[in-house]
Structure formats: structure tokens, C-alpha cells
């Protein structure tokens, strides 16, 4: 399909069934966290309705279109330039029948959809609280990294409202926010069920945490074995190679 690229845009090959994505080198580009989250959520049941809160360039819906079966995926994004790229990436991959991207503030989500409309919520939200850390000069990057347009509780409240009873919630975040995350999840009836920490290598502290919660579930938490990104030689571990479809 002939897709028109705009200034500073490029098409990246996702190396997964020839899927591609449009990104702008001046804006926020997806990282390994989105790839790991999509793989973490690959147990999503067939025919599920999925909503991605803060979809950015649409990386999670595009990856999940290959990792799940017969799912319908909605991506919500507040930044117009990101929505535009995501819509064109969906068209580039001929995924219009499975993925829809809309521009909207997730805090208004109850206006758009009935409560309990989705089987699954997935999100890779801004990691940094608004008053912490150095900020990029690019507003789009600031919005993607800092809780400017929404905070952690906004995302969890929206997730609770969108999920059916016993629906699944998947998120990637920073380990230093894990207490806040679990406290807010329980506050809003999303019970943490699986947590997996992600380490750059065996010698360094965790940099990411993957979390699955279930709406209105009983208490029981499983801590999975660590996910290590690089081995002693500085190369991807076998598990990461498998996730990237290179093994």
C-alpha cells in the first residue's frame, strides 16, 4: 500500500510477519518495553475485545494483531500527530478490520463507551510523575514520558470502567512505582495476579515491571522468574531473541 510519509518520518520493520510501523524520529518512538508487554499479554483469549490506553503510534495494537487470534483492538491516544501516524500504520498493515485508532482523552472514556465494554485493557503509560525527572524539550515526548495529560490513577480508573467482570489488565511500568501501582489497582478492584521484573542483565537492578491484574478477582499473586534482556556477552538472551522472533 502506498502510504505518504511526512517530514522526519520513517517506516520500521517490526520483524513479525512483515508488520511495519511509521515513526517520527523527532517524536517519541516505541522501545523494548512495548515489545515485552505485547509478549506478556499473548495469553489473551481468542475473540477478545481489547483497548489500548495511550496507544502512541499504535505499536501495541499492531503487535497484538499477530500475537492474538480474532481480536478487535481499539487504540486511544490524545496526541494528534501520534494518532495520524497510528492510523496510517494500521492502513499500511491492512489491519483496518481489526484495529481502530481514535483521538481522545482517556479521562473522557466513559462518554465514548459503555462501562464493561472490553475483555482486556493494555497500557504502556507515562512512567514519571509530573514533578520528577528531566524533561525533553519536545512536548510530545514529555507527554509520553511524564504524567502531564493523565496520571497513574486516571489510567487505572479508566481501565476499571472499561473492563468486564473478570476482565484482564496488562501494564508495563517502572519498578520504583510498584507500591503505588498495587495500591491503586486494589483500590479500584483490579487484583494484581502476575508480576514479572525485567533486568538489563543479571548484575543490574530491575528496570521494568510487567503486571497483570484481573477485575474483581480473589487475592493471589504470582511473581514470575526474572526476565533478563542481555547475557554476559552483551547479546540478547535466548528468551529475548524468541520474543523478537529471532530464535
C-alpha positions in Angstrom: 0.0 0.0 0.0 1.3 3.5 -0.9 1.5 5.5 2.3 2.6 9.1 2.3 5.4 9.8 4.8 5.7 13.3 6.4 8.8 15.2 7.4 11.2 13.2 9.7 9.1 10.0 9.4 10.3 6.5 8.6 8.9 3.1 8.2 10.3 0.5 10.6 10.1 -3.3 10.1 8.8 -5.0 13.3 10.3 -8.3 12.1 7.0 -10.1 12.9 5.1 -11.4 9.9 6.2 -8.4 7.9 4.5 -5.9 10.1 5.7 -2.3 9.9 5.2 0.9 11.7 5.5 4.6 10.9 7.6 6.6 13.4 8.9 10.2 13.6 12.5 10.5 14.7 11.6 13.8 16.3 8.8 12.4 18.4 8.5 9.6 20.9 9.4 6.2 19.4 8.5 2.9 21.0 11.1 0.8 22.9 11.6 -2.7 24.1 9.0 -2.1 26.9 6.2 -2.2 24.3 7.6 -5.4 22.7 7.8 -7.1 26.1 4.3 -6.0 27.1 2.8 -7.4 23.9 4.5 -10.7 24.5 3.5 -10.7 28.2 -0.1 -10.3 27.1 -0.1 -13.1 24.4 -2.3 -15.2 26.6 -5.3 -13.0 25.7 -8.2 -15.2 24.7 -9.4 -15.7 21.2 -12.1 -13.2 20.1 -11.4 -10.7 22.9 -12.2 -7.0 22.7 -9.0 -5.1 23.6 -8.5 -1.4 24.4 -5.0 0.2 24.5 -4.9 3.3 26.6 -2.3 5.8 25.3 -1.5 3.9 22.2 1.1 6.3 20.8 2.0 5.2 17.3 -0.2 2.1 17.6 2.7 -0.3 18.4 0.7 -2.5 20.9 -2.4 -3.0 18.7 -0.2 -3.8 15.7 1.9 -6.4 17.6 -1.2 -7.8 19.3 -2.9 -8.3 16.0 -0.3 -11.0 15.3 0.1 -12.4 18.8 -3.7 -12.9 19.4 -6.5 -14.6 17.5 -9.5 -12.8 16.0 -9.3 -9.9 18.5 -10.7 -6.5 17.9 -8.4 -3.7 19.2 -9.2 -0.1 20.0 -6.3 2.4 20.5 -6.9 5.6 22.4 -4.4 8.5 22.1 -4.6 12.2 23.0 -1.8 13.4 20.7 -3.0 14.2 17.2 0.3 13.6 15.4 0.6 10.2 17.1 -3.0 9.3 16.1 -2.2 10.3 12.5 0.8 8.0 12.4 -1.0 5.2 14.1 -3.9 5.3 11.6 -1.5 5.3 8.6 0.4 2.3 10.2 -2.9 0.4 10.5 -3.6 1.0 6.9 0.0 0.1 5.9 -0.5 -3.3 7.5 -4.0 -3.8 6.1 -5.4 -4.1 9.6 -8.4 -1.8 9.4 -10.8 -4.6 10.1 -9.2 -5.4 13.4 -7.7 -2.1 14.7 -9.3 1.2 15.2 -7.4 4.3 16.5 -9.2 7.4 17.9 -8.0 10.7 19.3 -9.4 11.2 22.7 -8.5 11.9 26.3 -8.8 8.7 28.2 -10.3 10.6 31.1 -13.4 11.0 28.9 -13.6 7.4 28.0 -17.0 6.8 29.8 -18.5 9.2 27.3 -17.4 7.1 24.4 -18.1 3.6 25.6 -20.4 1.8 28.0 -18.8 0.5 31.2 -17.7 -3.1 31.0 -17.3 -2.9 27.2 -13.9 -4.7 26.9 -12.4 -8.0 27.8 -8.8 -6.6 28.0 -7.1 -3.3 28.8 -3.5 -2.9 27.9 -1.3 0.1 28.5 2.2 1.4 28.4 1.7 4.7 30.3 3.9 7.6 31.2 6.3 6.4 33.8 7.4 9.6 35.5 5.3 11.7 37.9 4.9 15.2 36.5 7.2 16.9 39.0 10.1 14.5 38.7 13.0 13.9 36.3 14.4 15.9 33.5 12.0 16.8 30.7 12.6 16.8 27.0 12.1 20.0 25.0 9.6 18.2 22.7 6.1 18.4 24.2 5.1 15.1 22.6 8.0 13.3 24.3 7.1 15.0 27.6 3.5 13.8 27.3 4.7 10.2 26.5 7.1 10.1 29.4 5.6 12.2 32.2 2.1 12.3 33.8 1.1 15.5 32.2 -2.2 14.6 30.4 -3.0 11.8 32.8 -1.6 10.1 35.9 -1.5 6.5 37.1 -4.8 6.7 38.9 -6.5 8.1 35.8 -5.4 5.1 33.8 -6.4 2.6 36.4 -9.8 4.2 36.8 -10.4 4.2 33.1 -9.3 0.6 33.0 -11.7 -0.5 35.7 -14.6 1.3 33.9 -13.8 -0.3 30.6 -13.3 -3.9 31.8 -15.9 -6.6 32.1 -16.1 -8.5 35.4 -13.0 -10.8 35.5 -11.5 -8.8 32.6 -7.7 -8.7 32.3 -5.5 -5.6 32.7 -1.9 -5.6 31.4 0.7 -2.9 32.0 4.4 -2.2 31.9 5.9 0.4 34.2 8.9 1.1 36.4 9.7 -1.0 39.5 10.0 2.1 41.7 6.3 2.7 41.2 5.2 -0.8 42.1 3.8 0.1 45.6 1.7 2.9 44.1 0.6 0.6 41.3 -0.6 -2.2 43.5 -2.3 0.1 46.0 -4.2 1.8 43.2 -5.1 -1.4 41.5 -6.7 -2.8 44.7 -8.4 0.5 45.4 -10.2 0.2 42.1 -11.0 -3.6 42.3 -8.2 -4.7 39.9 -6.5 -7.5 41.7 -2.7 -8.0 40.9 -2.3 -11.6 39.7 1.1 -11.8 37.9 4.2 -9.6 38.3 7.4 -10.1 36.3 10.5 -7.9 36.8 12.7 -7.1 33.8 16.5 -6.8 34.2 19.1 -5.4 31.7 21.4 -8.2 32.9 22.0 -10.4 35.9 24.2 -7.9 37.6 21.9 -4.8 37.4 18.7 -3.8 39.2 15.3 -4.2 37.5 14.4 -1.5 35.0 10.8 -2.6 34.1 8.0 -4.5 35.6 5.2 -6.3 33.8 1.9 -6.5 35.6 -1.3 -8.5 35.0 -4.4 -7.8 37.1 -8.0 -9.2 37.0 -11.1 -7.2 37.7 -13.0 -8.4 40.9 -10.7 -11.4 41.3 -9.7 -13.1 44.6 -6.3 -12.4 46.2 -3.5 -14.5 44.8 -0.2 -13.0 43.4 2.4 -14.9 41.4 5.9 -13.4 41.0 7.3 -14.9 37.8 11.0 -15.6 37.2 13.1 -12.6 36.2 13.2 -11.6 32.5 16.9 -10.9 31.6 17.5 -8.8 28.4 21.3 -9.2 27.9 23.6 -12.1 28.6 27.2 -11.9 29.8 28.4 -11.2 26.3 26.1 -8.2 25.9 23.9 -10.0 23.4 20.2 -10.7 23.7 19.3 -13.7 25.8 17.5 -16.6 24.2 14.2 -15.5 25.6 14.5 -12.0 24.2 15.5 -13.5 20.8 12.4 -15.6 20.9 10.2 -12.6 21.8 11.8 -10.8 18.8 11.1 -13.8 16.7 14.8 -14.3 16.0 15.1 -17.8 17.6 
